[in-house]
Amino acid sequence: MTTRTGETFFVGENNPLWLKKISSEVNPIPLVTVRGNMAGIISRPVYYDLISWARTAPDNTLIVESLGQAYSIGSF
């Protein structure tokens, strides 16, 4: 991934990806750890790319894999 400031990194053990439910939002917010321990919001276009690359698990969870790690990015 590439941040708005031009930093690049791979999603993996040091930069995990997760969804966080925020009470004021209908849908969870996609986040990734950047710069050590800072949570960065994944933009909508990037999130849509992740969805298009995801595989569907038997429980209808969307899974993205990176560097040997699997990340749930939603379900339907």
WOJO-V463144 format. One record per residue. N is the residue number from 1. RES is the residue in three letters. SS is DSSP state (a for helix, b for strand, c for the rest). NEAR is the number of other ideal C-beta (glycine too) atoms within 8 Angstrom. D_FIRST is the distance of its C-alpha to the first C-alpha in whole Angstrom. Layout:
# WOJO-V463144
n=N res=RES ss=SS near=NEAR d_first=D_FIRST
n=N res=RES ss=SS near=NEAR d_first=D_FIRST
This chain:
# WOJO-V463144
n=1 res=MET ss=c near=10 d_first=0
n=2 res=THR ss=b near=5 d_first=4
n=3 res=THR ss=c near=10 d_first=7
n=4 res=ARG ss=c near=3 d_first=10
n=5 res=THR ss=c near=4 d_first=12
n=6 res=GLY ss=c near=6 d_first=10
n=7 res=GLU ss=c near=8 d_first=8
n=8 res=THR ss=b near=6 d_first=6
n=9 res=PHE ss=c near=9 d_first=5
n=10 res=PHE ss=c near=7 d_first=6
n=11 res=VAL ss=c near=13 d_first=7
n=12 res=GLY ss=b near=10 d_first=11
n=13 res=GLU ss=c near=6 d_first=14
n=14 res=ASN ss=c near=6 d_first=13
n=15 res=ASN ss=b near=12 d_first=10
n=16 res=PRO ss=c near=11 d_first=12
n=17 res=LEU ss=b near=13 d_first=11
n=18 res=TRP ss=b near=8 d_first=14
n=19 res=LEU ss=b near=10 d_first=16
n=20 res=LYS ss=b near=8 d_first=19
n=21 res=LYS ss=c near=7 d_first=22
n=22 res=ILE ss=c near=7 d_first=23
n=23 res=SER ss=c near=4 d_first=27
n=24 res=SER ss=c near=3 d_first=27
n=25 res=GLU ss=c near=8 d_first=24
n=26 res=VAL ss=c near=2 d_first=25
n=27 res=ASN ss=c near=4 d_first=22
n=28 res=PRO ss=c near=9 d_first=20
n=29 res=ILE ss=b near=10 d_first=17
n=30 res=PRO ss=b near=12 d_first=13
n=31 res=LEU ss=b near=12 d_first=12
n=32 res=VAL ss=b near=13 d_first=10
n=33 res=THR ss=b near=11 d_first=11
n=34 res=VAL ss=b near=11 d_first=10
n=35 res=ARG ss=c near=5 d_first=13
n=36 res=GLY ss=c near=5 d_first=15
n=37 res=ASN ss=c near=4 d_first=16
n=38 res=MET ss=b near=7 d_first=15
n=39 res=ALA ss=b near=8 d_first=14
n=40 res=GLY ss=b near=9 d_first=11
n=41 res=ILE ss=b near=7 d_first=12
n=42 res=ILE ss=c near=11 d_first=9
n=43 res=SER ss=c near=6 d_first=11
n=44 res=ARG ss=a near=5 d_first=13
n=45 res=PRO ss=a near=6 d_first=12
n=46 res=VAL ss=a near=9 d_first=9
n=47 res=TYR ss=a near=11 d_first=11
n=48 res=TYR ss=a near=8 d_first=13
n=49 res=ASP ss=a near=8 d_first=11
n=50 res=LEU ss=a near=13 d_first=11
n=51 res=ILE ss=a near=10 d_first=14
n=52 res=SER ss=a near=6 d_first=15
n=53 res=TRP ss=a near=6 d_first=14
n=54 res=ALA ss=c near=10 d_first=15
n=55 res=ARG ss=b near=6 d_first=19
n=56 res=THR ss=b near=7 d_first=22
n=57 res=ALA ss=c near=8 d_first=23
n=58 res=PRO ss=c near=3 d_first=27
n=59 res=ASP ss=c near=5 d_first=27
n=60 res=ASN ss=c near=7 d_first=25
n=61 res=THR ss=b near=9 d_first=22
n=62 res=LEU ss=b near=13 d_first=19
n=63 res=ILE ss=b near=12 d_first=17
n=64 res=VAL ss=b near=12 d_first=13
n=65 res=GLU ss=b near=8 d_first=13
n=66 res=SER ss=b near=10 d_first=11
n=67 res=LEU ss=c near=7 d_first=13
n=68 res=GLY ss=c near=5 d_first=16
n=69 res=GLN ss=b near=10 d_first=15
n=70 res=ALA ss=b near=6 d_first=16
n=71 res=TYR ss=b near=12 d_first=15
n=72 res=SER ss=b near=9 d_first=17
n=73 res=ILE ss=b near=13 d_first=15
n=74 res=GLY ss=b near=9 d_first=19
n=75 res=SER ss=b near=7 d_first=22
n=76 res=PHE ss=c near=4 d_first=25
